[in-house]
Amino acid sequence: MKARFDTLIGRVTMYNLMVIVLGAIAVVALIESALGQIFYTPLEMILSLAVAIVVTAVASWVFALAFRTRAHLPSSTITGLLIFFVFIPTADPTGLLLMALTAVVAAASKFLLAIRGRHVLNPVAAAAVIMSVTALNPSGWWVATPVLLPVVVVGAFLVLYRTGRLAIGGTFVLLALVIVTARMVILGSSFGDALWLAVGSFPIVFLAGFMLSEPLTLPPRRGQQLLVAAVVAVLFSIPFSIGPVYSSPEIALVIGNIVAFFFGQRRGIRLRYVGSRQLTPTSTAFDFEPSHPVRFLPGQYLELALPHRGADSRGTRRMFSITSAPDAPDRVSVGIKLSQPSSSFKKALVGLTPGTTVRSTWVGGDFLLPRDASHPVLLAAGGIGITPFVSQLAARSAGGTQPVDVVLVYAVSAPDELAYADELAAAGIRVLVTAPTEPPALPSGWVYLGAARVTADVLRAAVPDIDARRAYVSGPPGFVDHVSAELRHAGARGIRTDAFAGY
């Protein structure tokens, strides 16, 4: 069941999922408004929603032209939807003009409140701070109502689950609920009333699911992200004032964004396309030269932005594991499966000409091997899921710490689909291959396990000391779920996963 759910939700890109979920909340809000369950009228909501989305999209397009780049329509739509939920709906012409101004400010923040090509603040939070401090259009966060709570909870869960940020959202929600509830109890409320007020009337779940989780304003590592979530939760929950600035959800998030900025790659990354290399009949490596050294850890990934005409529903941004080693700062490589029919993104990538410049918007991830290279590990890769391991093994070899106690289980759909075979052979590790038929001329130390799926019995027989190894699994969601379960049955411990959802 979990594997099917992971595969299903993985087919939807993160941006499209956000649009779908936020759109669903907007539809429910309109229905509840028509039923008299929400204070604002359907007309006020429809007009405000239309202004927020249309003006954000147009303003983003104008600013993109001015900055000689391309606007990202799904991102603009998400920003417009968030503005709709954060600011009070209105049908008054002056109010709609202020809503439009708010949308322009949010769109502008992506370009103007940026440092070396990387935007620092969540655009809606930045707009809310500016509009509230100036008293032009103070935020209202009307989405925080018990009527919308069920659909907000479900939507936030889907987004956090799809992006692998349940721990981050959960940390924020739990800490904020504890502090807000405690404050209310101290002020005289009963525990039950205080808890229900915190859950139903504070935008805790909404903020966690749809704004704190924004990848471009999060730090790259899980521990750093949890720290930022805790900082935002404390600032969100405890009232404070500094001159004309009073505590608010947007102030808390903006401060968290600033803290996150100093953890990560503090510049946008421009990559000059060098060329491609065929890895297997269905996979290709793409090589880029960065304009500045790219800081990353072996096993991390980058988000590649590739605006192109005729973009399909999969969008113009995609996450890819970095296969090059960190000690080669003049080259960034990614390995990609080019399945058919191919997405418009991959067609555009294949059609790049050498010398073309593209952008990476984010580098991060926690799929990292133990710092102690002598610790025995078991790696399991499904198809192109081999990519994070290539960087990890190359980095260890380059550092003089040959990973002699590494076993790799490599599952492929055909005997000629063993990508990066030369790099893996050079690493000097033991490789166990599963494929429909035995690949010819396997390198020394490689063993063919057969055509069957990887099972606990097969793993225990092939790796007798499996219970002494830390396990890492990478590949499509279905493969990751299945192999992780079999590893647990076989006695492996500390299993880390990297599911290529939406690949």
C-alpha positions in Angstrom: 0.0 0.0 0.0 2.8 2.5 1.0 4.7 1.6 -2.2 1.6 2.3 -4.4 1.0 5.6 -2.6 4.6 6.7 -2.9 4.6 5.8 -6.6 1.3 7.6 -7.2 2.2 10.8 -5.3 5.7 10.7 -6.9 4.2 11.2 -10.3 3.2 14.7 -9.3 5.9 17.4 -9.1 6.3 19.3 -5.9 5.1 22.5 -7.5 2.0 20.9 -9.1 1.1 19.2 -5.8 1.2 22.5 -4.0 -1.1 24.1 -6.7 -3.5 21.2 -6.5 -3.7 21.2 -2.7 -3.9 24.9 -2.3 -6.5 25.0 -5.1 -8.5 22.3 -3.3 -8.4 24.4 0.0 -9.6 27.4 -2.0 -12.5 25.4 -3.5 -13.6 24.2 0.0 -13.3 27.7 1.3 -15.7 29.0 -1.4 -18.2 26.2 -0.7 -18.1 27.0 3.0 -18.5 30.7 2.2 -21.6 29.9 0.2 -22.9 27.9 3.1 -22.3 30.8 5.5 -19.6 29.0 7.4 -16.9 31.5 6.6 -17.4 35.2 7.3 -16.3 36.4 3.8 -18.7 36.3 0.9 -18.1 34.2 -2.2 -17.8 37.4 -4.3 -15.1 38.7 -2.0 -13.2 35.5 -2.1 -13.5 35.0 -5.9 -12.4 38.6 -6.7 -9.5 38.4 -4.2 -8.3 35.0 -5.5 -8.4 36.2 -9.1 -6.5 39.4 -8.3 -3.9 37.6 -6.2 -3.1 34.9 -8.8 -3.3 37.1 -12.0 -1.4 40.0 -10.6 1.3 37.8 -9.1 1.7 36.0 -12.5 1.9 39.2 -14.5 4.2 40.9 -12.0 6.5 37.8 -12.0 6.6 37.9 -15.8 7.5 41.6 -15.8 10.2 41.3 -13.2 11.6 38.2 -15.0 11.9 40.2 -18.2 13.6 43.0 -16.4 16.1 40.6 -14.8 16.6 38.7 -18.1 15.3 35.4 -16.9 12.0 33.5 -17.1 9.1 33.5 -14.7 8.2 30.1 -13.2 4.4 29.9 -13.6 3.7 27.2 -11.0 5.7 29.1 -8.4 3.8 32.3 -9.2 0.5 30.5 -8.9 1.5 29.1 -5.5 2.5 32.6 -4.4 -0.9 34.0 -5.5 -2.8 31.3 -3.7 -0.9 31.8 -0.5 -1.6 35.6 -0.7 -5.2 34.8 -1.0 -5.1 32.8 2.3 -3.0 35.2 4.2 -4.7 38.5 3.4 -8.3 39.4 4.1 -10.6 38.8 1.1 -12.5 41.9 -0.1 -14.7 43.1 -2.9 -13.9 46.8 -2.2 -12.0 48.4 -5.1 -9.5 50.0 -2.8 -9.0 46.7 -1.0 -8.5 44.9 -4.3 -5.9 47.5 -5.4 -4.0 46.8 -2.1 -4.3 43.1 -2.7 -2.8 43.7 -6.2 0.0 45.8 -4.6 0.7 42.9 -2.2 1.0 40.5 -5.1 3.5 42.9 -6.8 5.5 43.2 -3.6 5.6 39.4 -3.3 6.7 38.9 -6.9 9.3 41.7 -6.6 10.8 40.1 -3.4 12.0 37.1 -5.5 14.2 39.4 -7.5 14.9 42.4 -5.4 15.4 40.7 -2.0 18.0 38.3 -3.4 21.7 38.0 -2.7 23.9 36.9 -5.6 21.0 35.4 -7.5 19.4 33.5 -4.6 16.2 34.8 -3.1 16.4 34.9 0.7 12.9 35.3 2.0 9.6 33.5 1.5 7.9 36.0 -0.9 4.5 35.9 0.8 6.0 36.3 4.2 8.2 39.2 2.9 5.1 40.9 1.4 3.1 40.3 4.6 5.9 42.0 6.7 6.1 45.0 4.4 2.4 45.5 4.0 1.7 45.0 7.7 4.5 47.3 9.0 3.5 50.0 6.6 -0.2 49.4 7.6 -1.2 49.4 3.9 -2.7 45.9 3.9 -2.0 44.0 7.2 -2.1 40.2 7.0 -5.1 38.4 8.4 -4.3 34.6 8.1 -8.0 34.0 7.7 -7.2 30.4 6.6 -6.8 29.5 10.3 -10.3 28.5 11.0 -11.8 25.3 12.3 -14.0 25.0 9.2 -10.9 24.6 6.9 -8.8 22.7 9.4 -9.5 19.1 8.1 -8.6 19.9 4.4 -5.6 22.0 5.6 -4.3 19.1 7.7 -4.7 16.6 4.8 -3.1 19.0 2.3 -0.2 19.9 4.6 0.5 16.2 5.2 0.6 15.4 1.5 3.0 18.2 0.8 5.3 17.4 3.7 5.2 13.7 2.9 5.9 14.3 -0.8 8.9 16.5 0.0 10.3 14.4 2.8 9.8 17.2 5.4 7.4 15.6 7.8 10.0 15.8 10.6 10.4 19.5 9.9 6.7 20.3 9.9 6.1 18.0 12.9 8.8 19.8 14.9 7.2 23.2 14.2 3.6 22.0 14.8 4.5 20.2 18.1 6.6 23.0 19.5 4.2 25.8 18.5 1.2 23.9 19.9 2.9 23.3 23.2 4.0 26.9 23.7 0.7 28.5 22.5 -1.4 26.1 24.6 0.8 26.7 27.7 0.4 30.4 27.2 -3.4 30.1 27.0 -3.5 27.9 30.1 -1.4 30.4 32.0 -3.9 33.1 31.0 -6.8 31.1 32.5 -8.1 28.9 29.7 -8.7 25.2 30.3 -6.3 22.8 28.7 -8.9 21.5 26.2 -10.0 24.9 25.2 -6.5 26.2 24.9 -5.4 23.2 22.7 -8.4 23.6 20.4 -7.8 27.3 20.0 -4.2 26.7 19.1 -5.1 24.0 16.6 -8.1 25.6 15.0 -7.5 29.3 15.2 -3.7 29.7 14.8 -2.2 29.1 11.3 0.2 26.5 12.8 -0.5 23.7 10.4 -0.9 25.9 7.3 2.5 27.6 8.0 4.2 24.3 8.5 2.8 22.6 5.4 2.9 25.4 2.8 5.4 28.1 3.8 8.0 26.8 6.2 8.6 23.8 3.9 9.5 26.0 0.9 12.8 24.4 -0.3 14.5 27.5 -1.6 14.4 29.1 1.9 15.4 26.0 3.8 19.0 25.1 4.8 20.5 22.0 3.1 20.8 19.6 6.1 18.1 17.9 8.2 19.5 19.1 11.5 19.8 22.7 10.3 16.2 22.5 9.0 14.9 21.2 12.4 16.8 24.1 14.1 15.1 26.6 11.8 11.7 25.0 12.4 12.3 25.3 16.2 13.4 29.0 15.9 10.3 29.9 13.8 8.0 28.0 16.3 9.3 29.9 19.3 9.1 33.3 17.5 5.6 32.4 16.2 4.3 31.4 19.7 5.8 34.0 22.0 4.6 37.7 21.6 7.3 40.3 21.2 7.7 43.8 19.8 10.6 45.8 18.5 9.6 49.4 17.8 6.8 49.3 15.3 7.3 45.6 14.5 5.1 43.2 16.4 5.3 39.4 16.5 3.4 37.7 13.8 3.6 34.5 11.7 5.3 36.3 8.9 7.9 37.9 11.1 8.8 34.5 12.6 9.1 33.0 9.2 11.3 35.8 7.8 13.7 35.5 10.7 13.8 31.8 10.2 14.6 32.4 6.4 17.5 34.6 7.4 18.9 32.0 9.7 18.5 29.4 7.0 20.3 31.5 4.5 23.6 31.5 6.4 23.6 27.7 6.5 23.4 27.0 2.8 24.9 27.9 -0.6 24.6 31.7 -0.4 24.4 32.4 -4.1 22.5 31.3 -7.1 24.4 28.7 -9.1 25.0 29.3 -12.8 26.1 26.2 -14.8 27.6 26.2 -18.3 26.6 23.1 -20.1 29.7 21.1 -21.3 28.2 18.0 -22.9 26.7 14.6 -22.2 27.9 11.0 -22.0 25.9 7.9 -22.7 25.8 5.7 -19.6 23.4 3.0 -20.7 20.8 2.6 -23.5 18.3 4.6 -21.4 20.5 6.8 -19.2 22.9 9.7 -19.8 25.3 11.8 -17.8 25.2 15.6 -18.2 28.3 17.7 -17.4 28.3 21.3 -16.4 31.0 23.9 -15.4 29.8 26.2 -12.5 30.6 29.9 -12.6 31.7 29.6 -9.0 32.6 26.6 -6.9 29.6 24.6 -5.7 29.6 23.5 -2.1 28.0 20.1 -1.5 28.5 16.9 0.3 28.7 13.5 -1.5 25.2 12.1 -1.8 23.4 15.5 -2.0 21.3 16.8 -4.9 20.6 20.0 -6.7 17.5 21.5 -8.2 18.1 22.3 -11.8 16.0 25.0 -13.4 15.5 24.8 -17.2 12.9 27.2 -18.5 11.7 26.1 -22.0 8.8 26.6 -24.3 6.0 24.2 -24.3 6.7 23.0 -20.8 4.4 20.2 -19.8 2.7 19.6 -16.4 5.9 18.2 -14.9 7.3 21.8 -14.9 10.7 23.4 -15.6 12.6 22.4 -12.4 13.8 19.0 -11.3 16.0 17.5 -8.5 19.0 15.4 -9.5 21.7 13.7 -7.4 25.2 15.1 -8.0 27.5 12.3 -9.3 30.8 14.3 -9.4 33.0 14.4 -6.3 33.2 17.6 -4.2 37.0 17.8 -4.8 36.4 18.7 -8.5 34.8 22.1 -8.1 35.1 22.9 -11.8 32.7 20.2 -12.8 29.1 19.3 -11.7 27.6 16.1 -13.2 24.2 14.4 -13.0 23.0 11.1 -14.3 19.5 10.9 -15.7 17.2 8.2 -17.0 15.7 9.2 -20.3 12.6 7.0 -20.3 10.1 7.2 -23.2 7.8 9.1 -23.6 10.1 11.7 -22.2 9.0 14.9 -20.3 9.4 18.3 -21.9 12.1 19.0 -19.3 14.3 16.1 -20.3 13.8 16.9 -24.0 15.0 20.4 -23.4 18.0 19.0 -21.4 18.9 16.7 -24.2 18.6 19.6 -26.7 21.0 21.8 -24.9 24.0 23.0 -26.9 27.4 23.2 -25.3 28.0 26.7 -23.8 24.4 27.2 -22.8 24.0 28.5 -19.2 21.4 27.1 -16.9 20.7 27.7 -13.2 20.5 25.6 -10.1 18.3 27.0 -7.4 19.1 24.8 -4.4 21.6 22.2 -3.2 20.9 20.0 -0.2 20.0 16.6 1.2 21.0 14.2 4.0 21.6 11.0 2.2 25.2 10.8 3.5 27.5 7.9 4.3 28.9 7.7 7.8 31.8 10.0 8.5 33.9 7.1 9.7 34.9 5.4 6.4 35.8 2.2 8.1 32.2 1.6 9.2 30.8 -1.3 7.1 27.8 -0.3 4.9 25.4 -1.9 2.6 24.2 0.1 -0.4 21.2 -0.8 -2.5 20.4 1.0 -5.8 17.5 0.5 -8.2 18.4 1.6 -11.7 19.5 5.3 -11.9 19.3 5.3 -8.1 23.0 4.5 -8.3 23.8 8.2 -8.8 24.3 9.4 -5.1 26.5 6.4 -4.4 28.8 7.4 -7.4 29.7 10.7 -5.8 30.1 9.1 -2.3 32.4 6.4 -3.5 34.4 8.8 -5.7 34.9 11.2 -2.8 36.2 8.4 -0.5 38.6 7.1 -3.0 39.9 10.6 -3.8 40.5 11.2 -0.1 42.6 8.1 0.2 40.0 6.3 2.3 39.2 3.4 0.0 35.8 2.0 1.1 36.9 -1.6 1.3 34.0 -2.7 3.5 31.1 -1.6 1.2 28.7 -4.0 -0.4 26.4 -2.7 -3.2 23.2 -4.4 -4.3 22.5 -3.1 -7.8 19.1 -3.9 -9.3 18.6 -3.1 -13.0 15.9 -3.8 -15.5 18.2 -5.2 -18.2 21.8 -6.5 -18.2 23.1 -3.5 -20.2 21.6 -0.9 -17.7 24.5 -1.0 -15.2 25.3 2.7 -15.2 28.7 3.9 -13.9 30.1 0.4 -14.0 33.6 1.7 -14.5 33.4 4.1 -11.6 32.1 1.4 -9.3 34.7 -1.1 -10.4 37.4 1.5 -9.7 36.1 2.0 -6.2 37.1 -1.6 -5.4 33.8 -2.6 -3.7 31.8 -5.8 -3.8 28.8 -5.5 -6.1 25.8 -7.9 -6.2 23.7 -7.6 -9.3 20.1 -8.5 -10.0 18.9 -8.4 -13.6 16.5 -10.4 -15.8 19.5 -12.2 -17.3 23.2 -12.3 -16.3 25.2 -9.4 -17.6 28.3 -10.5 -19.6 31.8 -10.0 -18.3 31.1 -8.6 -14.9 34.1 -6.9 -13.3 36.1 -8.9 -10.7 34.4 -9.0 -7.4 30.9 -8.6 -8.8 28.3 -11.4 -8.3 25.1 -12.1 -10.2 22.3 -12.8 -7.7 19.7 -13.8 -10.3 16.6 -12.4 -11.8 14.3 -12.4 -8.8 13.5 -9.4 -6.6 15.7 -8.7 -3.7 14.4 -10.5 -0.6 15.5 -10.9 3.0 16.7 -14.5 2.3 18.8 -13.4 -0.6 20.3 -10.6 1.4 21.2 -12.8 4.4 22.8 -15.4 2.1 24.8 -12.9 0.1 25.8 -10.6 3.0 26.1 -12.8 6.2 27.1 -9.8 8.4 24.2 -7.7 7.3 23.2 -7.0 10.9 26.5 -5.2 11.4 26.1 -2.9 8.5 24.3 0.5 8.0 22.1 0.3 5.0 21.3 2.9 2.4 18.7 2.5 -0.3 18.2 4.7 -3.4 15.9 4.5 -6.4 12.2 4.7 -7.4 9.7 4.8 -4.5 8.5 1.2 -5.1 12.0 -0.2 -5.0 13.0 1.8 -1.9 9.9 0.7 0.0 10.3 -3.0 -0.9 14.1 -3.2 -0.3 13.9 -1.3 2.9 11.3 -3.7 4.3 13.4 -6.7 3.2 16.5 -5.2 4.7 14.7 -4.8 8.0 13.6 -8.4 7.9 17.2 -9.5 7.1 18.5 -7.7 10.2 20.0 -4.5 8.7 20.0 -1.4 11.0 20.0 2.3 10.6 18.4 2.2 7.1 18.6 5.5 5.2 16.5 6.0 2.1 16.5 8.3 -1.0 13.4 7.8 -3.0 13.5 9.4 -6.5 9.9 10.6 -6.3 8.6 12.4 -9.4 11.7 11.5 -11.3 
